[in-house]
Amino acid sequence: YYDRTQCTIGVPENIAVTLTQNGTQLVKATVKVGLGSLTGENFDISKGNLTASALVEMSNGYKFDVAQVAYSGNSKASLSYSMSKNGTKLASVTVAGDVSGIPSCNVEAFTRDDFDADFDSATGKNVLVKIDILGKLQLQGKVTDLRKYAELLDKADENDDNEQKFKQYLSSANGCADISLFYDNTSVEQAKMQFDAFSDTYGGYTYWDAEPVLVFKDGSSNCMFDVFFNDVDFKATIDAFRDLVEKYENLIK
């Protein structure tokens, strides 16, 4: 005699959930999963393809839309997300890149006693990123190697007590990314975004920290959030964003 355990996961292709109060619909969430590309009974993330989307609609006009998540096993991955109010787009994020190093992993593998998925070699390369705020500001560009970029930033953080090493790792990390600032969805580059080193002292201990800065063509730079995006030069955009946050906070209380 022997024991045998078999796991089966059923994934519906269309899910719709609504939240109502006193007969009035407050929230509707719709999730769609594309399973047409799957073959056989097992889905292996290292080989299979998958597409999905999700839409959350609020009764007050807000929409949170993950238009598409697309993944091709150890090949391509992309995501497109936007947030809008009564048809006006407030913010959006688009990410797409080449993925590799994803280990074989499926339902049957999870049931094995010796299962040990190693994701240490998984990475994304040539990752294109675009972040749009209210159609006024755009940060977009490319990270050549996402894993290397993250590891270099971690290395810098681990050496925050050594100025030379901290700056070396930070410089190498900046070399992995080419991200620029644009206005009003034009093609005119305004500045480059990168991390810069700043020192601080706490309890007699001096350490180094990284902050995102905008570097302009004349060589000058500004800390992105503390100096450049101030309440005077970007008042209308900041006021609109704060209004969005406050209304959202009131919605979820």
Salt bridges, closest charged atoms under 4 A:
GLU57 OE2 - LYS63 NZ 3.91
ASP98 OD1 - LYS76 NZ 2.47
ASP114 OD1 - ARG112 NE 3.25
ASP145 OD2 - LYS125 NZ 3.99
GLU151 OE2 - ARG147 NH1 3.45
GLU163 OE2 - LYS167 NZ 2.81
ASP178 OD1 - LYS192 NZ 2.56
GLU189 OE2 - LYS192 NZ 3.17
ASP231 OD1 - ARG242 NH2 3.39
ASP239 OD2 - LYS235 NZ 2.64
ASP243 OD2 - LYS247 NZ 3.27
